[in-house]
Structures are given as C-alpha cells and as structure tokens.
Amino acid sequence: MKSEATPFVGGPLDGRVLPVLLGITGHPPKTYRVPVPDAAGGPPTVLVYRRVPRPNAGRLALGHKWQYEFDPEGGDDGPRWPWSRPRQKPGAAPGARGEATDE
C-alpha cells in the first residue's frame, strides 16, 4: 500500500508528520482517529483529526497536499445523503432550527 507523510495541526499531535495510508483515489482518509489508552485502565480516549487542504500547497504541489486538523468535538462523520435531516448540534434544543413551538 502507498502512504504519504501527512502533517498534523493542533491537539496532542501538533507538529508531527506521520505516514498515512492512501486510498484508491490517492488521498488520505477524511478522518484520522487515534486511540489513546487510559492510564487507569478504562476505555481509551479517541482523538479525531479531519483532513483539510494545506494552505500553502500550490496547485502543482508535489508531496504534501493535505494536512489533518484536530477536531475536539470528534463528531460522527457518517455518510450524508441529500434527503437526510440536518444533524443536531450538541446541546441544541429540539425545534431549535427556527421552528415555532407550541409552548
């Protein structure tokens, strides 16, 4: 499998460059999850990084075209279909999309 050295920005992996496996299209995955074991033996904490284009990578950039930015919320990134309802933000009250409620 082919891999590419990809930089990480923010969070505990800030400033590191790690080899990330590329997919069929030649791009790294959209999210990169890093399980961190708990010192007390509990369930591991999962750090979530999202793939974004590099700001200083030009159109003809060779090598690094992407970077991973830390996502502290680490939300679900499952498939989004055009007919799906919009996701509720954490802590949002039901009916918070500007709909009138009968209260």
N, C-alpha and C positions, 0 to 999 in steps of 0.2 A: 504494500500500500504506500501511497505517496503522502508525505507530510510536509508542512510548511512551518517555519519558525514564526510564531504569531505573538505580538506584544500584548501585555495585559495592563490595563489602566484602572486605578482605583482599587479599593479593598485591600485585603491581605496580600494579593499577588501583584501589587503595583510595581511597575518597573521590570517585571520578569518577562522573559521571552521564552516560550515553551513550544516544543514541536506539537502541532495539532494535525491529526489525520484529515486528509481532504476527501470530499465525497466524489461522486461520479462526475459532477459538473466542474470539479477543480476548486470548489470553495470549501472553507471550513464550516462546521455546523453553525446554525444561527444562535444556539445557546450552548454554553460550556458549563457543566455542573461539576463542582469539586467537592466531594465528601470529605469533611474534616472530622476525625474521630474525637469523641468526647473524653476528657481526661478521667471523668468519674465512671466511665463505662456505660454511659447512657447512649441514646441514639445519636448518630453522627449529625453534625450541622452541615447543611449543603449550601455552598456558596454558588451563586448564579452569575455568570457573565454573559452579556449579549454582544453579538458581532455587529460592528459598525464600520463604515468605510474610514480609512485613515485620512485625517485632514490634510496631511502634507504629501499624500501619494498622488502624483500627477496621472494623467490619462495613460501615459505609456510607462507607468511604474513597473519595474521588474522586481519580483520578490514580494515584499510585504504590501498587500493591498487592503488588508483588513486588520482590525485590532478588536480586542474584547474589552468592554467597559463593565465595571461592577454594577450589578443591579441589586441594591439592598433589599428590595421587596421580594424579588425572586418569584414573580407571579407565574401562573400557568401560561404556557405558550403553545397550547394545542392548536389544531387546525381551526381556522376561522372561515366559515362559509358565508356567502353574501346573505343568506336567509337566516342566519343566526342572530339572536338577540345580542345587543351590546353587553359587554362584561360589566358587572357592578364593581365599582372601586371599593377597596376595603374600607369599612366604616361608613359607607354611604347608606342612607336610609332607603327603604323600599319606596318607590314612586318619586325618587329624587331627580328624575330626568326632566323636571319642569311640569309634570302632570299634576293636575288638581286632585286633591284627595278629599273624601267626604268625612271631615272631622269637625 
